[in-house]
Amino acid sequence: MDLSAPLAREERKARGKERGERVRTAEGWGERQASYEKEDPLTSLGASRPARPPKAHVVSAKQPRAERKRARGTPEGGPFTRIYVPIGKHAGIRPGDLVGAIANEASIDSALIGSIEIADKFSLVEVPDAEADSIIAALNHSTIRGKRVKARRERF
């Protein structure tokens, strides 16, 4: 039987203790466990912990859904125009694609875009009436998911 391995292990432990290193062994677990279970210095003195400081950000209560819907769109709640975009589900279009194209190409805030309906072959997007012409012009000079589009106002 080879006795060199246990002797080498003991020798490493001794060297570690000489250098002041903490040697983790299975035998010393009781000492380490006791250090983990020490009482909190504040509670041992009879003092309670101080209260946590208030959070830096304030979260307001959520508004009812009906009020949130009304708040969307133009700040004044102005009239909307529906734009017909001849690209739909068959082209793999998603609402985010339309919002991104309109917001980036026409340089308007995405919060101004109203409801979006996506059918199989076309989409309808509600936009503020004042911005409709500039949005249509911007969409006609751009691509959505790699496809050229010819947007126009919705016909009634």
N, C-alpha and C positions, 0 to 999 in steps of 0.2 A: 504494500500500500504506500502511496506517495504522500508524504507529510509536508512537502514543500509548499503546497497551495495554502493550507491554513496558516502556516508560519509567515508566508508573504503577506497575507491579509492582516495579521496581527501587527506586522512590521509597518504596513501602510497606516494603520490606525495610530500607532505610536508617533510616526512622523507628522501626521496631521495635527495631533495634539501638541506637539512641540512647536509648530508654527502658529498655534492659536486657532486652527480651523475647527469648525464644528463637524464632528464625525457622526453621520446618521447611521445608526445600527438598529436592528430590531430590538436589542436588549434595552436600549435607551428610550424606547417609546413612552414609557411611563413618565419620565421627566419632561419630555416634549409635550405630552398630553396635558400635564399639569400646567404648563405655561400657557396653553391655549385656553384652559378653563379658568384662568385668573379672573377675579372680579374687576369690573370697571372701576377705575380710581374715583370717579365722581360719585358712583353709587355707594362705594365703601365708606366715603366720608359723610354720607347721609344727605348729600346734595342731589337734587334732581338734575337731569340733563337740561341744558338751555333749549328754548323753543327754536325750531328751525326758522331761518329767515324767510320772508315771503318770496315767492318766485318772481323772477325778473319780468316775465311776460304775463299779461293778464288775458285770460281766455273768457270771452263773453259767452253768455248763454246762447244756444242755438235758436234761431228764429224758426217759427213754423214754416212748413214747406211752401204754403201759398204765398207768404210774404217774401220768401227768398226768390221765388219765381218772378214776382212783380219787380223786385229790385234789380233783376238782370236786365240787360239791354241798355238803352240810352239812359243817362241819368234823369232826364226829364220825362222819360216814358214816351218819347215821341213815336211817330208812326214808323212801321216797318214795311219793307218791301220784300217779297219773295223772289229769289233768283233761281232760275232753272239752270242746272249744270248737267249736261248730257253724259254723265258717267255715274255708275251705280254699283250695286253689289256684284254684278258679273265681272266688273273690273277690279274687284277686291277693295273698293273704296271704304274707308272708315270715317266716322265723324271727325276724328283728329286730323285726318288728311285734309279735309275741307277747311277746318278751322286754321290749320297751319298755312295752307296755301293763301287763304284770304288775309290772315293777319300779317304774314310775311310779305306777300306781293303787294298788297294795298296799303301796308304800313298803318293798320288800325289796331286798336286794342282788341284782344280776343273776347273780352267781356262784352263788347258791343254786338257780338254775333248772337242772334236769337236761336230759335229751334232749327234742327236739321232733320230732314226726313230723307232716308235713303231707300229708293225702290230698286228693282232689279236692273233697270237700264238708265235711270236718271236720279238726281238728287235735288231737293229743294232746300234752300237756306234762307232764313230770315235775317235781313241786315237793315240798319237804319236807312230810312228813305233818303236822307241827305248824302249818304256815302255810297248809295247803290251804283251810280254811274261810274265812279272811280273804281269800285270793286270789280264791276263787270269788265272794264277796260284792262285792269290788271290781270284778271283771270284769263282773258282772251290772249294775252301775251305770255302765258306761262303754261307749265305742264303740271298735272296732278298724277302721281304714281307713274310717271313716264309717258302720259298720254296728253296730247293737246286737247283743250276744251274750248267750246264756243258757248260761253255763258250768255244768258239774256234774262230779261225780266219775265216772270211767269205770266202766261196768258190766262185770262179768266174765262 
